Amino acid sequence: MSSSFQVGPNSLSLLQNGTDFFPALCADIEAAQHSVHLETYIFAADETGRMISQALQHAAQRQVAVRLMIDGFGSSSLPESWVEEMRRAGVEVLWFRRERGFFRMRRYRWRRMHRKLAVIDSEVAFVGGINIVNDVPDGEVFDAPRLDYAVRMQGPLVHEVQEAMRHLWSSVRWASMRKRIGRLRVHLRRRKPDGSRQLAALLLRDNVRHRHEIEAAYLRAINHARYEIVLAHAYFLPGRRVRRALKRAAKRGVRVVLLLQGMVEYRFQYYATQYLYGQMLAEGVEIHEYSGNFMHAKACVVDGEWATLGSSNLDPLSLWMAREANLAVRDTAFAGHLRDTVMHAVQHHADKVLSPPKHPLTVFLSRLSYGGIRLLVGILVRQRH
């Protein structure tokens, strides 16, 4: 069940997993009178995708202006027939860097639109990490749900989300690759959306003015932590600055809890993360692996006061390459509730890691994967400039 909080002038509802998120999103789309704008990395051709597609089509048929942006890599398996069906119903569908075949994917392949945002009637917005895809794949049986979060909001923050979406839509549709700086970027820059002074702030990551905004917010919160840091990340491979900040926090007596992916989804990423286990455990960091299902959460709570969640993982692709969107909230009720949900998963659906991998093959794979990812990212980052 979702929980609602009044954070300054904004009303925030914390939604856990697709069981909370999809009914809320569909209800708002079905009630839309003027406009619906949705961005997602994955739009799957499954029951959930059909449900959202039909809601968008019904809204368009009511003369509601409906825009859908989907990532060309994350949604590459979406059949063209689905896209054409939505377009015939009046839905504007825009691809973000559509890919057509592996050998045609060059370095820009990794610069993805990984955001999951929605705005309905300029009054309601969603920010989170949940894709348009079934929580549980067909035929699979798990002990727990796939852990993930989103926030439904009303209030002044809706305008910021809407403007961020409008800017990207315009940029992808009309602007050239050289014209990425607009009034929105300057506007958000002036608002200082780092979560340090505002009770709730939208954090963006792009390759122009907001390259380090999300990482900087994490670093600021971790460096000022007094007694506890709780991180839930499906893909955890942060850079040296974040790793050092976490280890320093543990050394000064802050409890650092990591809830990470326990099931192998992407082997390269999984083994690369295991490479970090030894150094983290040696500094007193707690590591727990979510084992009840695949995990997709991207959330952090510091001292039960500051929290962030959204689309950004703590890994190279999210922090250095992709377009991401997070929400930062400074509120003890909201942060405390998010912490409780993560710690419930730690206590009931996770296994504590007591020592780093010791099997020679696992050690070899973890070193190889970590080195390979760092090399690849170094090449891609240099090519980006």
N, C-alpha and C positions, 0 to 999 in steps of 0.2 A: 504494500500500500504506500502511496506517495504521502509525503509530509510537507506541510506548508509553513513558511516563515516570512515575517515582515522584516526586511533588511533595509533600513532607511526608507526611501520612497518606493522601493521595489518589493513586489511580492514574489517569492521564490518557492517553487515546489520541487523537492528532490525526488526524482523518479529513478527507481532501481530496476534494471533489466527491462526487456521488452514487454513484460507483463504490465508494467506501469506506463511505459513510454508510448507504445503503439496505440492503445485505446485513447490516450490523451491527445496524441497527434491527430488521429482520425476524427475524434470528436470536434476538435477545433477546425480542421479542414472542412468537415461537413457543415459547420456553423458559419463558415466564412461568407461574407457578403460582398467584399470588394477585391481582396487580393490574397494569394498564397504564394510564398516563395520558399523553396526547399533546396538545400544543398546536401549531397551525401557522397561519400567515397564509394560505397558499395550499394547498388540497387539490384537485388537478386531476383531472379525469375522463380520465386517460390510463393508459398501461401502469403507470407507477409508482404512481399513485393506486389502481389496481385491485390491485396487489400488496400495498400497505399495508392497503387495505380488507379484503382477504381474510385477511391475518394478524390483524387486529383481530377480525374475525368468528370466525375459528377459535378465538382465545383466549377470546372470550365464550362460545362453545359448549362450551368446557371448564370453564365456571363460573368463569372468571377475571373479576374486576371490571374492565371496560374503559370508560374515559372519553375522549372526543375533543372538544376545543374548537377550533372553526374560526372565522376572522374573517368577518364578514358581508359585507365588501367584497372582501377578497382572494379569498375562495372563493365569490363570488356566482354564478359560472358552474357550480358543482357541481350536477348535476341532483338534484332532490328525490328521484328514484327511488334514487339512490345512498344518500342519507341514510336513507331508509325501509328499504332493504335492510339497512344496518348496524344500525338500531334493531330490526328484526325478529330479527336474530341475537343481540340482547342488548347491543349497544354503546350506551352513553349518549352522545348527541351533543348538544352545546350550542353555539349560535351566539353569537358576541360581536357585539352590535349589528348584527343582520341588516338589510340594506338591500333595499328592494323598489321599484326604479325610481328613476331619476336625480332626478326632480323632488321626490322625498320625502326626499332626502338633504340634511340641513341641516348646520349647523356641526359637529355631532357626527360627521359622516361621516369627518372627518380624525382623530378620536381612535380609532385602530385598535389591535387586538391583533396586534402584529407579531412576537411572540415565537415561537421554534421550540424547544420543550422537550419532553422525554419522561422519564418515570420508570417503571421496571419492577421490581415486587416490592420496592420501597423499597431496592433494592440497586444498581441501575444507573441512571444518568441521562445524558441527552444535552443539550448546550447548543450552539447554533450558529446559522447563517444559512440553512440549506438547507430550502427548502420541499418539500412532497410534490408534486413535478412532475418530468416527464422532464428530464434534463440537456440533451438535445438535442431540440428540437421536431421533430415528424414532418415528414419530407421535407427537412430542413435538413442541410447538410454544412458543417462547420467544420474549421479547421486545428488547433484545440486545444479542450479541454473548457471548459465554463463554470466559471470559477474560483469556488470557494466552500469553506467550512470548517465543521466541527462537531467537538465533543469528546465522547467517551464517557468517563464517569468512574465510579469506585467509591471509596467512602470517605465521610467525614463531610459533604462538600459535597452528596452526594445528598439528605440530609435537608433542606438549605436549598432546593434546587430543588423538592423535593416539597412543602414547606410553602408556597412561593411559588405553586405550581400549585393547591394545595388552597384557598388564600385566594382566588385569582381565581375559581376555580370556584364557591365559596360566594358570593362577592360578586356575580357575574353572575347566579347562579341565585336567590338568596334576598334579598340585601341591596338596599336602596333606594339611589338615587344619592347620598344624603347620608351613608351609613354605609360609608365606605371605609377607615376607620382601625381596624385590629384588632391583636390581639396579635402577629401575624406581623410587621407593619410595625415595631412597637416592638422586637421581638426582633432583626430584621435591622439596625435602626438601632444597637442596642447593640453588635452584632458589628463595626461599622465596616467594611462591605464595600466599601472603596475600593481594595483591591489594594495599598495602600502598606505595610501591616504584615503582611498574611497572604501566604503563599506562593501560595495560590489562593483566589479570592473570587468570589462571584456578585454581579454588578452589575445592579440593576434600574432601570427608569425608568417612573414612572407620574405621575399628576397630583395626588398627595397628598404623601407624605413623601419620595419618591425622584425628584423632578422633575429634579434636576441631577446625580444620582449618576454617571451614565456620562460626561457632559461634564466633570465635575470630575476624574474619574480620568484622562481624556485630558489635561486641562490640567496636572495635577500631573506626569504622566510627561513631557510635552513640555517643561515649564518646567525640569525637572531633567535633561534629556538632556545628555550630555557630548559624544558624537561622532556619533550616527546616529539618525535617525527614519525608519522605513519604514512607509508607510501604503498599504493597498490598499482602495479604496472605490469601489463601483459608483456610488453617488450621493453626491457630494461638494459640499456647499454649506454649510460651517460658518459660524457666527456670527462676529462681529468678534473676540471673545476668543480663539477657537481660531486664527483667521487671524493675529492679532497674535502669538500664541505661536509659531506656525510660522515666521513671518518673523523674529522675534527670535532664535529658535534658529539659523536660517540665518545671521543676521548675526554671531553669536558663533562661527561656524565649524563648527556641527553640519551634517552632511550630511542633507538632508531629501529623501526620495524618495517621490513620489506615483505610485501605479499606479491609473489611473482608467479609467472606461468609454470605450472607443474606438469602439464601434458605437452608432449612434443607436437607442435603445430608446424613450425618452420625450423628444421633441424639446424641450419646454419646459425640462426639467431639464438636458438635454445642453447647450443653448445658454447657460443660466444659469451652468453650471459654467465654460464657456469664458470668461465675463466675468472670472473670477478669474485666468486664465492670465497676463495681463500683469503684475499686481502680484506674483504668486508668482515668475515667472521673473526679474523685476527684482531680487528679493532673493536669487537664487541657488538657489531650490528646483528640484529636478529633477522634471519631469512626463513620465510615460510613459502611453500609451494602449494598453490591452489590445485587440488587434485580431484574435486568433484565434477569438474567440467573444464572446457577451455575457458580461459579468462580473457576479457577484453577491456578491463577497467583501466582508467588513466586518472588517478586521483591522489591527492596528498592532503594531509591534515597536520598542522603544526600547533602544538600546545593547546589543542582543543579550541583554538580561537580563529585561525586562518586556514582556509581551505581553497583548493583549486581542483577542478575537474573539467574534462572536455575531450578533445580529439587528440591532444599531443601526448605521445609516448616520450619517455626519457631514453631516446635512442637517436643515432645520427640522422636517420631519415626525417624524423619529426623535428628535431632541434635545428637542423642545418639545411634541409632541402624542401620539405613539403609546406604547403599552406595549412595552417592549423588555427584553431580557435578554442580558447579555454575561458572559463569563468572563474574569477578569483573573488572570494567572499570573506570578509572579516566580520564574523558574527558567531558568538559562542553556541547559540542554539543550532544553527545550521551546521557549523563545523563539528559540533559534538555529535549530532545525529549521523553525519557522514562517517565520522570515526567509529561510531558504534556498529554501523553496517559492515565496515571493513574488518573490525576486530571480531565480529561474529563469524565472518568467513574464515578468519585466521584460526579461531578456536574450534570451529565445527567442520570446516571443509578444506583444511590445509594440513600439510605435513611439515614439521619443523626440520630444517636442515641443520644437522649437528656438526658436519665436517665437509670440507670441499671434496669433489670427486677424487677418488684414489685409483680407480682402475686405469691401467696404462693406456688403453684405447680411448677411454673418455677424456683423460688428460690430454692426449695427443689431439683429439678432435676439438676440444675446447680451445687449445692454443692455436690450432690451424684456423678455426672459425673466427676467433677474435682477431688474429693477424690479418686474415683475408678481408674482413669487414673494414678494419681500420685503413688498410691499403686502398680498398675500393673507394671509401669515403674521401680519403685524401686526394685521390685523383679527381673525383667528381667535384669536390669543393674548389680545387684549383681551376678546373674547366669552367666553373660557374662565373668566374670573374673576368 
